[in-house]
Amino acid sequence: MSTSFESLSLAPELLAVLGELGYDQPTPVQVESIPALLAGRDLIGQSKTGSGKTAAFALPMLQSLDVSRRELQGMILCPTRELCAQVAREVRKLGRRHAGLSVLEVAGGQPIGPQLEALDRGVHIAVGTPGRLIDHLDRGTIPVDAVRIVVLDEADRMLDMGFGADVETILALLPAARQMVMFSATIPKSIAKLSGEYQRDAVRVTIEDALDDTADIRQLRLVTEPDEKFHGLAWLLSRYPHESALVFCNFKATVVDLATSLAREGISVGRFDGDLDQFSRDQVLVRFRNGSLRVLVATDVAGRGLDVEDLDLVINYEMPQQPAVYVHRIGRTGRAGSKGVAVSMMTPGQQGRRKAIEELTGVSIEELDWKPVDDPDLPRLLGAIARPPVMETVLISSGRKNKVRPGDILGALTGEAGGLEGAQIGKIEIHDRLSYVAVSRDVVQHAVTQLNRGHIKRKRVKATLVGGV
C-alpha cells in the first residue's frame, strides 16, 4: 500500500500546496523523514540529489514556523550558491500559503547590502553558504537566538570543500535546544563524527540503492587520444540529438577554452565555472533551464545543485578523479522518470578510473566504436550541431521585491499591448530584483519592444535580450 501525504500529519495549508503542485505521493525519503522531523527528532539521512530530500526537510520546517514572529527560526546550510538558490526557490514554493513568509539567500558572491537590509527587517528562514553565514555572524547581523531547526544539505560536499571548521563554528553558536538535520549522499567518518558531536539520538534514514539516480541513464564511453577530444565531442553532440547538453570539465581553463571554441563555430553554448560573478552565473543557468542555451560547459561547481528539467545528455569531457563525482555528474540527466544518456570521454590510460566507477555503480560502461578516421569531416559535424535554440531570454528590471508574479509578465506579453500567443512564451523565473522570460526566437525582438513600451504592475520596466558566452 502506498503512503499519502495526508498520512504524514502535515498541516492543511501544506497539503493544499502539494496538491496544487501536483505532488501526489511522497518519495521514500519523505515517508521516512517527515514524521520524525515533525516529532522534533534529529535526523541524518543518506539520499541522492533528485530523491525529494528538500521537501523532506522543508515541509516540517515550514510547519514549525511561527510566521507572526519576524525572527530567524530555520537555517539551511548548502555547499554552493547554486544549491542555495535552488533550495530557497523550493522552500518559497512549498511555503506560498504562509502569508508573510520571508526566505533569504545568504550566499557569497552576492552583494551583502540587500542581505543586511533583509536581516534588519527580519526573516524566517535563511538558506546560506557557510562562509557568508560566518561573515554575518562575525558582524553580528544574523540573530540566531530563535533558531529552532538547522539543516546541513549535502553535508559531505561541504566538508569536501573545506567548510568543516565553518560548519562547526556555526553549530556551536546555535541554541542548544535546536533540532539538527543532515542530508548527505554518503556517510563518511567525518559526517558520522559531526553527527555524534552535534546531534542527539538522531534517526538514521538510508534510502536503499543509493545509486538509484543512474537507473534510467545509458552510460557510454568514448576512448580517444587527447588531441582527438574536440573532434570526438563534436561527433557525440551530433550523434546524440539533444535540446540541452551538459559538458563537464575538471578545470576552469578547459571550460573557457572549450566554450570559446564551440561558440566560434556558431554553437549555442555557455560556460559555468568559479570565475563567473553571481549575476553571470544566474543568467547562464536561467538560459540553460529555459531552453535558450543548448550546451553548457561546466566545472564540478555545477555537479550538484543544478536544477534542470529534461536534460538530455551529459558528457564528461574530462574524467573526474573520484567515482562519486562521476555519479553526481551523470545524475543531472535521466531524472523524474525520463531517460538520459551519459558519455565519458577517456584516454587509453584512464581505464583504472572506469573500473573504479563500474565497481561503485555496479553498471558496465559500454564502449562506443568510433575513431576520427571514421568521420573525418569535422566542419560538417560542427555545422550539424550549430542550429540555434528555439527560445531566447529576455531580462526584465523588476522582480519579487516589486511584487511581480509570472502572470504579470505573461499578461504584459500576451495582452492587448503585447500581442503574443501563449505558445510563444516559455519559462518565467522571478528573482529578487529581476525577472527572466523565455520567448520564441522569431518574436523576441517584438517582445522586448513591447515590454519597454508597456507597464508591469503599472510601472515602466526595462527589458533587454540576454546572450553571449
Secondary structure, 3 states (H helix, E strand, C coil): CCCCHHHHCCCHHHHHHHHHCCCCCCCHHHHHHHHHHHCCCCEEEECCCCCCHHHHHHHHHHHHCCCCCCCCCEEEECCCHHHHHHHHHHHHHHCCCCCCCCEEEECCCCCHHHHHHHHHHCCCEEEECHHHHHHHHHHCCCCCCCCCEEEEECHHHHHHCCCHHHHHHHHHHCCCCCEEEEEECCCCHHHHHHHHHHCCCCEEEECCCCCHHHCCEEEEEEECCHHHHHHHHHHHHHHCCCCCEEEECCCHHHHHHHHHHHHHCCCCEEEECCCCCHHHHHHHHHHHHCCCCCEEEECHHHCCCCCCCCCCEEEECCCCCCHHHHHHHHCCCCCCCCCEEEEEEECHHHHHHHHHHHHHHCCCCEECCCCHHHCCCHHHHHHHCCCCCCEEEEEECCCHHHCCCHHHHHHHHHCCCCCCCHHHEEEEEECCCCEEEEEEHHHHHHHHHHHHHCCECCECCCEEEECCC
